[in-house]
Amino acid sequence: MYKSYQDELKLRARALRRCATKYERHLWYDFLSQFPHRFNRQKVIGNYIVDFYCHDAKLAIELDGSQHYDNYGKDYDKKRTENLGKYGIKVIRFSNLDIERNFAGVCETIDLTVKKRVGTPQKP
């Protein structure tokens, strides 16, 4: 049976959900799964899979390991962010170190970004 590229991406996304990194699990279970605006894990958008996606805010959250910091990784991520931007999606990135050392700050940044993008009044 022939599978389309989109079918392959969906299978890959499912596998990525099952094999999440400890940083992805931490962000999901300790923050995003209970967030007032729904987030999806390993969401297929166009030809990409984003780590977390909030449709209400058109916001993708990417957690970056070391492979994202070499020249190839930086170039690929830049192109990917530009292409997702064509859908009106804002991409915010955090390193695994951010999750490990500044989890509260990561959560606050996500909260403020979502509120700004959905027009929810922010606390003074």
Buried (B, 14 or more C-beta within 10 A) or exposed (E): EEEEEEEEBBEEBEEBBEEBBEBBEBBBEEBBEEBEBEBBBBBBBBEBBBBBBBEEBBBBBBBBEEEBEEEEBEEEBEEBBEBBEEEEBBBBBBBBEBBEEBBEEBBEBBBEBBBEBBEBEEEE
